[in-house]
Amino acid sequence: MAMNFFAAQDQARGRTRLLVALFALTVLLLVVLTNLVVLIALALLSADTQTDPLLTLQTSLTPALLPWKLIGSVSLLVICVIVLVVTFREHELRQGGKVVAQALGGIRIGGSEWDSGPSNKTNPAKNPRLRQLQNIVEEMAIAAGVPVPPLYLLPEPGINAFAAGFTPADAVIGVTQGCLDLLSRDELQGVIAHEFSHILNGDMRLNIRLLALLHGILFISEAGHQLLSVRPRSSGNDKNSGILVVIGLGLSLIIIGYLGVFFGQLIKAAVSRQREFLADASAVQFTRNSQGIAGALKRIAALQQGGRVRHPHATEMSHLFFANALSPWQNGFVGWLFATHPPLKDRIKRLEPSWIGGLPTAEQAAIPGAMAAAAPVSPPPQAERSDARSDTAALTQRLLMLQGLLMAGQQVALGATTAPEQAALLPADRQAQLKQIGAEYLALSARVRHASQQLLPAQALLVCCLLSADDSGQDLSRQLKLVQGLGSPALLAEVDGLLDEVQQLSPLVRLALLQSAIPTLKQLSAAAFAGLTELCQQLIEQDGVYSTFETIVWLWLRHAVASEFSADAVSHPPRRARLAQCQDAVLSLLWLLSQQSAAAGDTVAGERAWQAGLLALGLPQRPRPTAGHDAATLRQTLDPLLPVLLNTTPTLKQQIWLAVRAAVAADGQLLLDELLWLQGLALLLEIPVDSPPPVAGF
């Protein structure tokens, strides 16, 4: 049964509410204990040498004599401090998953960090394992219809990985050196698929909130440490007794803070464990192969270092990882109580029900998977290039299989058939097109294939995708002058080298190429990205018309890439839970989709698509608007509407996605622009393209 990512995201939201409720109870407990410690300290400080301290304490704690104003002030202070610390920490983490990756000592693969040394081990262009990892991540992202996340490498010998970020647009994936050194391709693919499921299931936002909330609770103990460090140094019995009280107050705050951390760790473990089972199941759905992820878990179970991460921040961020990142002594005598991950054997058993507990020996598990799976004789360079091309072809075919993509300008007539016959027609059509698109990808030169992995060529690739050629060549000439004026001579030279081949590609293949360029474009400086954005806008507006492809690329640039440079490009709560809160935006999108059929001269098909979308939204039937709507205007309007559509709850987003698919399928034919919108909207709205529920014709 297909995984319903919308339902998984709703579960994550429900667990977030539970997390907030448990956190509130923990804070309430900490407030009570802090007040108790403060009252005891004040009672001891006010007692004279002739009075029994216990009697003074007992008298001070009498309800009628309690200083309620002081209690209220202390309570308000504790709550405000915790809220401020949590807010500040969450604001830091909103900068994207890169903050988490860097905090764990991760080095960006393909980033400027790699330029500091010539070693092949740290150069993706020369290290086939890093290149293979990039291929796997691109394959998963494009197949799922989400932005390709940047990659970080953690210099850790254990086998582990993590995904971090607030949304798919600012997500990153980190892997340890042990993953690269020891896992086979299938095992590595299973681990990456597990992390992608965390991205799509909404677990990342939940994990970030856990980090922020636990940081707030721990701040109370930090206050105790500060109190101990600034205690006054003086002599005299009275002053010495006062110092002892201050020391006791500081120690008490430390104990209270760690008590809060104790309960916080329990909450973190309870929230995280079940999400790991769901991520494992989602990974199998992605890869259609349970042996890959199960094999990775078996290796971790067999090796002494397992998935251990030695970085000091690993304890704080242990719930982010693929497997348990802490050593047994770090978990303590009751480690099972604080474990953020289910036992490895339980996870393996769910993936392989017939498994009876056999594991490889430590020596077998330490054999690098890629070496063990390879032939005794190393393949020649030509065979390696063929394998890379096969990976790229598999990536493209997976993307096309998920969406039923068509060649440029081609149409498939479905209107005269019933829904079951429609479903029967598509597989044969898909197979024919898979061969054609696969051939198109295989025919790409190495220069175009690898352009997305280098900074200047990636910008040139984006520019080439936006250049248009008319019969006279005048539009292209004007656009090249813009590249020369707003860009640089080096960029123009790169464009000249890529242009002829890129212009021959279908829009769907160009869009896939641009998706793979996201991590590279995110390495630009803020000023360079602003310049590139200005150039793209000028190129799009040069002819005065926004094509479907140009609209998708522009919105993609403003959302998926701009998230690296501006927090405003990433959607944040509060979320819209009711259709009425975003109905205008949804209807504008629905009209634009129905316009694809109407623009082709079939007004009946456009009306049918409009009505099908309304039905899926549960709205009353109404005539499709005609007057006062202009496609170019609406497409420009979609830019500010995108945050509105993104800021919807998973249930509402599922309803919107169902309406989009129903509108596309209702007119009885699949047009190129409709397919582009499906792929583009899935990318922009952060929706897996294979998301249920099914629609007739898909």
C-alpha positions as CSV (number, residue, x, y, z in Angstrom):
1,M,0.0,0.0,0.0
2,A,1.4,3.4,-0.9
3,M,2.5,5.7,1.9
4,N,0.2,8.6,2.4
5,F,2.7,11.4,3.2
6,F,-0.1,13.8,4.0
7,A,-1.4,11.5,6.8
8,A,2.2,11.1,8.0
9,Q,2.6,14.9,8.2
10,D,-0.7,15.2,10.1
11,Q,0.6,12.6,12.6
12,A,3.7,14.7,13.0
13,R,1.6,17.8,13.7
14,G,-0.4,15.9,16.3
15,R,2.8,14.8,17.9
16,T,4.0,18.4,17.9
17,R,0.9,19.4,19.8
18,L,1.5,16.6,22.3
19,L,5.2,17.7,22.6
20,V,4.1,21.3,23.4
21,A,1.6,20.0,26.0
22,L,4.2,17.8,27.7
23,F,6.7,20.6,27.6
24,A,4.2,23.0,29.2
25,L,3.8,20.5,32.1
26,T,7.5,20.2,32.5
27,V,7.9,23.9,32.6
28,L,5.1,24.1,35.3
29,L,7.0,21.5,37.4
30,L,10.2,23.5,37.0
31,V,8.4,26.7,38.0
32,V,7.1,25.0,41.2
33,L,10.5,23.6,42.1
34,T,12.3,26.9,41.4
35,N,9.9,28.8,43.7
36,L,10.4,26.2,46.4
37,V,14.2,26.6,46.2
38,V,13.9,30.4,46.3
39,L,11.6,30.4,49.3
40,I,14.0,28.0,51.2
41,A,17.0,30.2,50.3
42,L,15.2,33.4,51.5
43,A,14.1,31.7,54.7
44,L,17.6,30.6,55.5
45,L,19.0,34.0,54.7
46,S,16.5,35.8,57.0
47,A,17.1,33.5,59.9
48,D,19.3,34.8,62.7
49,T,21.8,32.8,64.6
50,Q,19.6,32.4,67.6
51,T,16.7,30.8,65.7
52,D,16.3,27.2,64.6
53,P,16.6,27.2,60.8
54,L,14.1,24.4,60.4
55,L,11.6,26.3,62.5
56,T,12.1,29.4,60.4
57,L,11.7,27.4,57.3
58,Q,8.5,25.8,58.5
59,T,7.1,29.2,59.4
60,S,8.0,30.7,56.1
61,L,6.3,28.0,54.1
62,T,3.0,28.5,55.9
63,P,0.4,29.2,53.1
64,A,-0.9,32.3,54.9
65,L,2.7,33.8,55.2
66,L,3.9,32.9,51.7
67,P,5.1,36.0,49.6
68,W,2.7,35.5,46.7
69,K,3.9,38.5,44.9
70,L,7.4,37.1,45.0
71,I,6.2,33.7,43.8
72,G,4.3,35.3,40.9
73,S,7.4,37.3,40.0
74,V,9.7,34.3,40.1
75,S,7.2,32.2,38.1
76,L,6.8,34.9,35.4
77,L,10.6,35.3,35.3
78,V,11.2,31.6,34.8
79,I,8.5,31.3,32.1
80,C,9.7,34.4,30.3
81,V,13.3,33.3,30.3
82,I,12.5,29.8,29.0
83,V,10.2,31.2,26.3
84,L,12.9,33.7,25.2
85,V,15.6,31.1,25.1
86,V,13.4,28.7,23.1
87,T,12.4,31.5,20.7
88,F,16.0,32.6,20.2
89,R,17.2,29.0,19.6
90,E,14.4,28.3,17.2
91,H,15.2,31.5,15.3
92,E,18.8,30.3,15.0
93,L,17.6,26.9,13.6
94,R,15.2,28.6,11.2
95,Q,18.2,29.6,9.1
96,G,18.0,26.1,7.7
97,G,19.4,22.6,8.2
98,K,22.9,24.0,7.4
99,V,23.1,25.4,11.0
100,V,22.6,21.9,12.4
101,A,25.0,20.3,10.0
102,Q,27.7,22.9,10.8
103,A,27.1,22.5,14.5
104,L,27.9,18.8,14.1
105,G,31.1,19.5,12.3
106,G,29.8,18.7,8.9
107,I,31.6,19.9,5.7
108,R,29.6,20.7,2.7
109,I,30.2,18.3,-0.2
110,G,31.1,20.3,-3.2
111,G,31.3,23.5,-1.2
112,S,34.3,25.9,-0.8
113,E,35.6,23.8,2.1
114,W,36.7,21.2,-0.4
115,D,38.9,23.7,-2.2
116,S,41.3,23.9,0.7
117,G,43.1,20.6,-0.2
118,P,43.8,18.7,-3.4
119,S,43.1,15.3,-1.9
120,N,40.9,13.0,-4.0
121,K,39.2,11.8,-0.8
122,T,37.6,15.2,-0.3
123,N,37.0,16.1,-3.9
124,P,33.6,15.0,-5.3
125,A,34.8,15.3,-8.9
126,K,37.6,12.8,-8.2
127,N,36.0,10.6,-5.5
128,P,33.5,8.1,-7.1
129,R,31.8,7.4,-3.8
130,L,31.0,11.1,-3.2
131,R,29.7,11.3,-6.8
132,Q,27.6,8.2,-6.2
133,L,26.1,9.7,-3.1
134,Q,25.2,12.9,-5.0
135,N,23.6,10.7,-7.7
136,I,21.5,8.9,-5.1
137,V,20.3,12.1,-3.5
138,E,19.4,13.7,-6.8
139,E,17.6,10.5,-7.8
140,M,15.5,10.5,-4.6
141,A,14.7,14.3,-4.7
142,I,13.7,14.4,-8.4
143,A,11.6,11.2,-8.1
144,A,9.8,12.7,-5.1
145,G,9.4,16.1,-6.6
146,V,11.2,18.0,-3.9
147,P,14.3,20.3,-4.0
148,V,17.6,18.5,-4.1
149,P,19.1,19.1,-0.6
150,P,22.8,20.1,-0.1
151,L,25.0,17.3,1.3
152,Y,27.3,17.4,4.3
153,L,30.0,14.9,5.3
154,L,30.7,14.3,9.0
155,P,34.2,13.0,9.7
156,E,33.0,10.1,11.8
157,P,33.9,6.4,11.4
158,G,30.4,5.2,12.6
159,I,27.6,4.5,10.1
160,N,25.0,7.3,10.5
161,A,23.1,10.0,8.7
162,F,20.6,12.8,9.4
163,A,18.2,15.2,7.7
164,A,17.7,18.7,9.2
165,G,15.7,21.8,8.3
166,F,12.3,23.4,8.7
167,T,11.0,22.7,5.2
168,P,12.2,20.7,2.2
169,A,13.3,24.0,0.7
170,D,16.0,24.5,3.4
171,A,16.7,20.9,4.2
172,V,20.1,19.3,4.2
173,I,21.3,15.7,4.5
174,G,24.4,14.7,6.3
175,V,26.2,11.4,6.2
176,T,29.2,10.1,8.1
177,Q,32.4,9.0,6.5
178,G,31.6,5.5,7.7
179,C,28.5,5.5,5.4
180,L,30.7,6.2,2.4
181,D,33.4,3.8,3.4
182,L,31.4,0.8,4.4
183,L,27.9,0.8,2.8
184,S,27.1,-0.7,-0.6
185,R,25.1,1.4,-3.1
186,D,21.8,-0.3,-2.2
187,E,22.5,0.2,1.5
188,L,23.5,3.8,1.1
189,Q,20.3,4.3,-1.0
190,G,18.2,2.8,1.8
191,V,19.8,5.2,4.4
192,I,19.2,8.2,2.1
193,A,15.6,7.1,1.4
194,H,15.0,6.9,5.2
195,E,16.2,10.5,5.6
196,F,14.1,11.7,2.7
197,S,11.1,10.2,4.4
198,H,11.8,12.4,7.4
199,I,11.8,15.4,5.1
200,L,8.5,14.4,3.5
201,N,6.8,13.2,6.7
202,G,7.2,16.5,8.4
203,D,9.6,15.1,11.0
204,M,12.3,17.7,10.5
205,R,10.2,20.6,11.9
206,L,9.3,18.4,14.9
207,N,12.9,17.6,15.5
208,I,14.0,21.2,15.3
209,R,11.3,22.1,17.9
210,L,12.6,19.4,20.1
211,L,16.1,20.9,20.0
212,A,14.7,24.4,20.8
213,L,12.5,23.2,23.7
214,L,15.2,21.1,25.3
215,H,17.6,24.0,25.0
216,G,15.1,26.2,27.0
217,I,14.8,23.7,29.8
218,L,18.5,23.3,30.1
219,F,18.9,27.0,30.5
220,I,17.8,26.8,34.1
221,S,20.8,24.7,35.0
222,E,23.0,27.1,33.0
223,A,21.6,29.9,35.3
224,G,22.7,27.8,38.3
225,H,26.2,27.5,36.9
226,Q,26.4,31.2,36.4
227,L,25.2,31.8,40.0
228,L,28.0,29.6,41.3
229,S,30.6,31.4,39.2
230,V,29.7,34.9,40.4
231,R,29.3,34.2,44.2
232,P,30.9,36.9,46.4
233,R,34.1,36.2,48.2
234,S,34.0,37.6,51.8
235,S,34.7,36.6,55.4
236,G,32.7,36.6,58.5
237,N,30.2,34.0,59.8
238,D,27.0,35.8,58.5
239,K,28.5,36.4,55.1
240,N,29.9,32.9,54.9
241,S,26.4,31.5,55.7
242,G,25.0,33.7,53.0
243,I,27.6,32.4,50.5
244,L,26.6,28.9,51.4
245,V,23.0,29.7,50.8
246,V,23.9,31.2,47.3
247,I,25.9,28.1,46.6
248,G,23.0,25.9,47.6
249,L,20.7,28.0,45.4
250,G,23.0,27.6,42.4
251,L,23.3,23.8,43.0
252,S,19.6,23.5,43.4
253,L,19.0,25.3,40.1
254,I,21.5,23.0,38.4
255,I,19.6,20.0,39.8
256,I,16.2,21.4,38.7
257,G,17.6,22.1,35.2
258,Y,18.9,18.6,34.8
259,L,15.6,17.2,36.2
260,G,13.9,19.2,33.5
261,V,16.3,17.7,31.0
262,F,15.5,14.2,32.3
263,F,11.9,14.7,31.6
264,G,12.7,16.4,28.3
265,Q,14.8,13.4,27.2
266,L,11.9,11.1,28.0
267,I,9.6,13.2,25.9
268,K,12.2,13.3,23.1
269,A,12.6,9.5,23.1
270,A,8.8,8.8,23.2
271,V,8.1,11.2,20.3
272,S,11.0,10.0,18.1
273,R,10.9,6.2,18.3
274,Q,7.7,5.6,16.4
275,R,8.8,8.0,13.7
276,E,11.7,5.8,12.9
277,F,9.5,2.8,12.1
278,L,7.5,5.1,9.8
279,A,10.6,6.4,8.1
280,D,11.9,2.8,7.5
281,A,8.6,1.8,5.9
282,S,8.7,5.0,3.7
283,A,12.3,4.2,2.6
284,V,11.2,0.8,1.4
285,Q,8.4,2.5,-0.6
286,F,10.9,4.9,-2.2
287,T,13.5,2.2,-3.2
288,R,11.2,-0.8,-3.6
289,N,14.0,-2.7,-1.8
290,S,13.9,-3.6,1.8
291,Q,17.3,-5.4,1.7
292,G,19.2,-2.2,1.3
293,I,18.1,-0.4,4.5
294,A,18.0,-3.7,6.4
295,G,21.6,-4.4,5.3
296,A,22.7,-1.0,6.6
297,L,21.1,-1.7,9.9
298,K,22.7,-5.2,10.1
299,R,26.1,-3.6,9.5
300,I,25.6,-1.1,12.3
301,A,24.5,-3.9,14.7
302,A,27.6,-6.0,13.8
303,L,30.2,-3.2,14.1
304,Q,31.6,-2.2,17.5
305,Q,31.4,1.5,16.6
306,G,27.9,1.0,15.2
307,G,26.4,4.4,14.4
308,R,28.3,6.3,17.1
309,V,28.9,10.0,16.5
310,R,31.6,11.5,18.8
311,H,30.9,15.2,18.3
312,P,30.0,17.0,21.6
313,H,26.6,18.1,20.1
314,A,25.7,14.6,19.2
315,T,23.9,14.1,22.6
316,E,21.7,17.2,22.1
317,M,20.9,16.1,18.5
318,S,20.8,12.3,18.9
319,H,17.1,12.2,17.7
320,L,18.0,13.5,14.3
321,F,20.2,10.5,13.3
322,F,19.4,7.4,11.3
323,A,20.6,5.1,14.1
324,N,21.6,5.6,17.7
325,A,24.5,8.0,17.8
326,L,25.4,7.6,21.4
327,S,27.5,5.0,23.1
328,P,25.9,2.7,25.8
329,W,27.5,4.6,28.7
330,Q,26.1,7.9,27.4
331,N,22.6,6.4,27.6
332,G,23.2,5.2,31.1
333,F,21.9,2.2,33.0
334,V,18.4,2.8,31.8
335,G,19.4,3.6,28.2
336,W,16.3,1.9,26.8
337,L,14.3,4.5,28.6
338,F,16.0,7.4,26.8
339,A,16.7,5.7,23.5
340,T,15.5,7.9,20.6
341,H,15.6,4.9,18.3
342,P,14.0,1.5,18.5
343,P,16.3,-1.5,18.9
344,L,18.1,-2.4,15.7
345,K,16.8,-5.9,15.8
346,D,13.2,-4.7,16.0
347,R,13.7,-2.4,13.0
348,I,15.3,-5.2,11.0
349,K,12.5,-7.6,11.9
350,R,9.9,-5.2,10.6
351,L,11.7,-4.8,7.3
352,E,12.4,-8.6,7.0
353,P,9.7,-10.6,8.8
354,S,11.4,-13.9,8.0
355,W,14.7,-12.7,9.6
356,I,15.8,-15.0,12.4
357,G,18.5,-12.9,14.0
358,G,21.6,-13.6,11.9
359,L,24.1,-10.8,11.6
360,P,27.4,-10.6,9.7
361,T,30.6,-10.9,11.8
362,A,32.4,-7.7,12.7
363,E,35.1,-8.6,10.1
364,Q,32.5,-9.0,7.4
365,A,30.7,-5.8,8.3
366,A,33.9,-3.9,8.2
367,I,34.5,-4.9,4.5
368,P,33.5,-1.9,2.4
369,G,30.2,-2.7,0.7
370,A,31.2,-1.2,-2.6
371,M,34.4,-3.3,-2.7
372,A,32.6,-6.5,-1.6
373,A,30.0,-6.0,-4.3
374,A,32.5,-5.3,-7.0
375,A,34.2,-7.7,-9.3
376,P,37.7,-8.8,-8.3
377,V,39.1,-6.8,-11.3
378,S,38.4,-3.1,-11.3
379,P,36.2,-2.0,-14.1
380,P,37.8,0.1,-16.9
381,P,37.1,3.8,-16.9
382,Q,34.6,3.4,-19.8
383,A,32.5,1.0,-17.7
384,E,32.5,3.5,-14.8
385,R,31.1,6.2,-17.2
386,S,28.5,3.8,-18.4
387,D,27.4,3.1,-14.8
388,A,27.1,6.8,-14.2
389,R,25.0,7.2,-17.2
390,S,22.8,4.2,-16.1
391,D,22.3,6.0,-12.7
392,T,21.2,9.2,-14.5
393,A,18.9,7.2,-16.8
394,A,17.4,5.4,-13.8
395,L,16.9,8.8,-12.1
396,T,15.0,10.1,-15.1
397,Q,13.0,7.0,-15.7
398,R,11.9,7.0,-12.0
399,L,10.8,10.6,-12.4
400,L,8.8,9.9,-15.5
401,M,7.2,6.8,-14.2
402,L,5.9,8.7,-11.3
403,Q,4.3,11.4,-13.4
404,G,3.5,9.8,-16.8
405,L,5.5,12.5,-18.6
406,L,5.1,13.2,-22.3
407,M,7.5,14.4,-25.0
408,A,7.3,18.0,-26.0
409,G,4.1,18.8,-28.0
410,Q,2.8,15.2,-27.8
411,Q,-0.7,14.5,-26.6
412,V,-2.4,11.3,-25.5
413,A,-6.1,11.2,-26.2
414,L,-8.1,9.7,-23.3
415,G,-11.4,11.5,-23.5
416,A,-13.4,8.8,-25.3
417,T,-12.7,6.2,-22.7
418,T,-14.0,5.2,-19.3
419,A,-11.8,5.6,-16.2
420,P,-10.6,1.9,-16.2
421,E,-9.7,2.1,-19.8
422,Q,-7.8,5.3,-19.1
423,A,-5.7,3.5,-16.5
424,A,-5.0,0.7,-19.0
425,L,-3.9,3.1,-21.7
426,L,-1.2,4.9,-19.7
427,P,1.3,2.1,-19.0
428,A,1.9,1.5,-22.7
429,D,2.3,5.2,-23.4
430,R,4.6,5.6,-20.5
431,Q,6.9,2.8,-21.6
432,A,7.3,4.3,-25.0
433,Q,8.2,7.7,-23.6
434,L,10.5,6.3,-21.0
435,K,12.6,4.9,-23.8
436,Q,12.6,8.2,-25.6
437,I,13.4,10.4,-22.6
438,G,15.9,7.9,-21.3
439,A,17.6,8.1,-24.7
440,E,17.6,11.9,-24.5
441,Y,19.3,11.8,-21.1
442,L,21.9,9.2,-22.2
443,A,22.8,11.3,-25.2
444,L,23.7,14.3,-23.0
445,S,27.3,15.3,-23.1
446,A,29.5,15.1,-20.0
447,R,29.7,18.9,-20.0
448,V,25.9,19.3,-19.7
449,R,25.5,16.4,-17.2
450,H,28.1,17.8,-14.8
451,A,27.3,21.5,-15.3
452,S,24.9,21.4,-12.3
453,Q,27.8,20.4,-10.0
454,Q,30.0,23.5,-10.6
455,L,29.3,27.1,-9.6
456,L,29.7,29.0,-12.9
457,P,28.4,26.2,-15.2
458,A,25.3,25.8,-13.0
459,Q,24.5,29.5,-13.4
460,A,25.0,29.1,-17.2
461,L,22.7,26.1,-17.2
462,L,20.0,28.1,-15.6
463,V,20.5,30.9,-18.1
464,C,20.4,28.5,-21.1
465,C,17.1,27.1,-19.9
466,L,15.6,30.5,-20.0
467,L,16.9,31.6,-23.4
468,S,14.4,31.5,-26.2
469,A,15.1,31.4,-29.9
470,D,12.8,32.7,-32.6
471,D,13.2,32.2,-36.4
472,S,15.0,35.5,-36.9
473,G,17.3,35.0,-33.8
474,Q,16.6,38.6,-32.7
475,D,15.2,37.5,-29.3
476,L,18.2,35.3,-28.6
477,S,20.6,38.1,-29.6
478,R,18.9,40.6,-27.2
479,Q,19.0,38.0,-24.4
480,L,22.7,37.3,-24.9
481,K,23.4,41.0,-24.7
482,L,21.6,40.9,-21.3
483,V,23.8,38.1,-20.2
484,Q,26.9,40.0,-21.2
485,G,25.7,43.2,-19.5
486,L,24.2,41.8,-16.3
487,G,26.5,38.8,-16.0
488,S,30.2,38.4,-16.9
489,P,32.3,37.4,-19.8
490,A,33.0,34.1,-18.1
491,L,29.3,33.4,-17.7
492,L,28.7,34.3,-21.4
493,A,31.4,31.9,-22.4
494,E,29.8,29.1,-20.4
495,V,26.4,29.9,-21.9
496,D,27.9,29.7,-25.4
497,G,29.3,26.3,-24.7
498,L,26.0,24.8,-23.3
499,L,23.4,26.6,-25.3
500,D,23.1,24.5,-28.4
501,E,22.6,21.3,-26.5
502,V,20.4,22.6,-23.8
503,Q,18.0,24.2,-26.2
504,Q,17.4,20.8,-27.8
505,L,16.1,19.3,-24.5
506,S,12.5,19.0,-23.7
507,P,11.3,21.3,-20.8
508,L,10.8,18.3,-18.5
509,V,14.4,17.2,-18.9
510,R,15.6,20.8,-18.4
511,L,13.6,21.1,-15.2
512,A,15.2,17.9,-13.9
513,L,18.6,19.3,-14.7
514,L,17.8,22.5,-12.8
515,Q,16.6,20.5,-9.7
516,S,20.0,18.9,-9.5
517,A,21.7,22.3,-9.6
518,I,19.9,23.5,-6.4
519,P,22.8,22.6,-4.0
520,T,25.3,24.3,-6.2
521,L,23.3,27.5,-6.7
522,K,22.9,27.7,-2.9
523,Q,26.7,28.2,-2.6
524,L,26.5,31.6,-4.3
525,S,27.0,34.7,-2.2
526,A,23.9,36.7,-1.4
527,A,25.1,39.5,-3.8
528,A,25.8,37.0,-6.6
529,F,22.4,35.3,-6.1
530,A,20.7,38.7,-6.2
531,G,22.5,39.5,-9.5
532,L,21.5,36.1,-11.0
533,T,17.9,36.7,-9.9
534,E,17.9,40.1,-11.7
535,L,19.4,38.5,-14.8
536,C,16.7,35.7,-14.9
537,Q,13.9,38.2,-14.4
538,Q,15.2,40.4,-17.3
539,L,15.5,37.3,-19.5
540,I,11.9,36.2,-18.7
541,E,10.4,39.6,-19.2
542,Q,12.4,40.4,-22.3
543,D,9.7,39.1,-24.7
544,G,6.8,40.3,-22.5
545,V,5.3,36.8,-22.1
546,Y,5.6,34.3,-19.2
547,S,5.6,30.8,-20.6
548,T,4.6,27.9,-18.3
549,F,8.3,26.7,-18.1
550,E,9.5,30.3,-17.3
551,T,6.9,30.7,-14.6
552,I,7.8,27.4,-12.9
553,V,11.6,28.2,-13.1
554,W,11.0,31.7,-11.7
555,L,8.9,30.5,-8.8
556,W,11.4,27.6,-8.2
557,L,14.3,30.2,-8.1
558,R,12.4,32.4,-5.7
559,H,11.5,29.5,-3.3
560,A,13.8,26.5,-3.5
561,V,17.0,28.4,-4.0
562,A,16.2,31.7,-2.3
563,S,15.6,29.8,1.0
564,E,19.4,29.8,1.4
565,F,19.6,33.6,1.5
566,S,16.3,34.7,3.0
567,A,14.1,33.3,5.8
568,D,11.1,34.9,4.1
569,A,11.4,32.4,1.2
570,V,10.6,29.6,3.6
571,S,7.0,29.1,4.8
572,H,6.4,29.3,8.5
573,P,3.3,28.9,10.8
574,P,0.6,29.9,11.5
575,R,-0.9,27.4,9.0
576,R,-4.2,27.7,7.2
577,A,-6.4,24.7,8.1
578,R,-9.6,25.8,6.2
579,L,-10.1,26.2,2.5
580,A,-11.8,29.5,3.1
581,Q,-8.6,31.0,4.4
582,C,-6.8,30.5,1.0
583,Q,-9.7,29.9,-1.4
584,D,-8.8,32.9,-3.7
585,A,-5.3,31.5,-4.2
586,V,-6.5,28.0,-4.8
587,L,-9.1,29.1,-7.4
588,S,-6.5,31.2,-9.2
589,L,-4.3,28.1,-9.4
590,L,-7.3,26.0,-10.6
591,W,-8.2,28.6,-13.3
592,L,-4.7,28.6,-14.5
593,L,-4.6,24.8,-14.9
594,S,-8.0,24.8,-16.7
595,Q,-6.6,27.5,-19.0
596,Q,-4.1,25.1,-20.4
597,S,-6.9,23.2,-22.1
598,A,-8.8,26.3,-23.1
599,A,-5.7,27.9,-24.5
600,A,-5.4,24.9,-26.9
601,G,-8.7,25.9,-28.4
602,D,-10.9,23.4,-26.4
603,T,-13.1,25.5,-24.2
604,V,-15.2,22.5,-23.3
605,A,-12.1,20.7,-21.9
606,G,-11.2,23.8,-19.9
607,E,-14.7,24.0,-18.4
608,R,-14.5,20.3,-17.5
609,A,-11.1,20.7,-15.8
610,W,-12.5,23.7,-13.8
611,Q,-15.6,21.8,-12.6
612,A,-13.5,18.7,-11.7
613,G,-11.3,20.9,-9.6
614,L,-14.2,22.5,-7.8
615,L,-15.7,19.0,-7.1
616,A,-12.5,17.8,-5.6
617,L,-12.4,20.9,-3.4
618,G,-16.0,20.4,-2.2
619,L,-17.1,23.7,-3.7
620,P,-20.4,24.3,-5.4
621,Q,-20.3,24.2,-9.2
622,R,-20.0,27.6,-10.9
623,P,-19.1,28.7,-14.4
624,R,-15.5,29.0,-15.2
625,P,-14.5,32.8,-15.2
626,T,-13.5,34.1,-18.6
627,A,-13.5,38.0,-18.4
628,G,-10.9,39.9,-16.5
629,H,-8.3,37.0,-16.4
630,D,-5.0,37.1,-18.2
631,A,-2.6,34.1,-18.0
632,A,0.5,36.2,-17.7
633,T,-1.0,38.4,-15.0
634,L,-2.1,35.3,-13.0
635,R,1.3,33.7,-13.3
636,Q,3.0,36.8,-11.9
637,T,0.4,36.8,-9.2
638,L,1.3,33.3,-8.2
639,D,4.6,34.5,-6.8
640,P,3.1,36.1,-3.7
641,L,0.4,33.4,-3.6
642,L,2.9,30.6,-3.2
643,P,3.5,31.2,0.5
644,V,-0.3,31.1,1.0
645,L,-0.5,27.7,-0.6
646,L,2.6,26.5,1.2
647,N,1.2,27.6,4.6
648,T,-1.6,25.0,4.6
649,T,-2.0,22.0,6.8
650,P,-1.2,18.6,5.3
651,T,-4.9,17.7,5.1
652,L,-5.8,20.9,3.2
653,K,-2.7,20.5,1.0
654,Q,-3.9,17.0,0.1
655,Q,-7.2,18.4,-0.9
656,I,-5.5,21.1,-3.1
657,W,-3.3,18.4,-4.7
658,L,-6.2,16.2,-5.4
659,A,-8.0,19.2,-7.1
660,V,-4.9,19.8,-9.2
661,R,-4.7,16.2,-10.4
662,A,-8.4,16.0,-11.0
663,A,-8.3,19.2,-13.1
664,V,-5.4,17.8,-15.2
665,A,-7.1,14.4,-15.7
666,A,-10.6,15.6,-16.3
667,D,-10.1,17.1,-19.8
668,G,-9.3,13.7,-21.3
669,Q,-5.8,14.6,-22.5
670,L,-2.4,15.2,-21.1
671,L,-0.8,18.3,-22.5
672,L,2.8,19.4,-22.0
673,D,2.0,22.5,-20.0
674,E,-0.3,20.4,-17.7
675,L,2.5,18.0,-17.0
676,L,4.9,20.8,-16.4
677,W,2.5,22.3,-13.9
678,L,2.2,18.9,-12.1
679,Q,5.9,18.6,-11.8
680,G,6.4,22.3,-11.0
681,L,3.7,22.5,-8.4
682,A,4.9,19.3,-6.7
683,L,8.3,20.9,-6.4
684,L,7.0,24.3,-5.3
685,L,4.4,23.0,-2.8
686,E,6.7,20.4,-1.4
687,I,4.4,17.5,-2.3
688,P,5.7,14.1,-3.2
689,V,4.5,13.6,-6.8
690,D,3.4,10.0,-6.1
691,S,1.1,11.1,-3.2
692,P,-2.2,9.4,-2.8
693,P,-5.1,9.4,-3.3
694,P,-5.1,8.2,-6.9
695,V,-7.0,10.0,-9.6
696,A,-8.5,8.4,-12.8
697,G,-5.9,8.6,-15.5
698,F,-2.9,8.7,-13.0
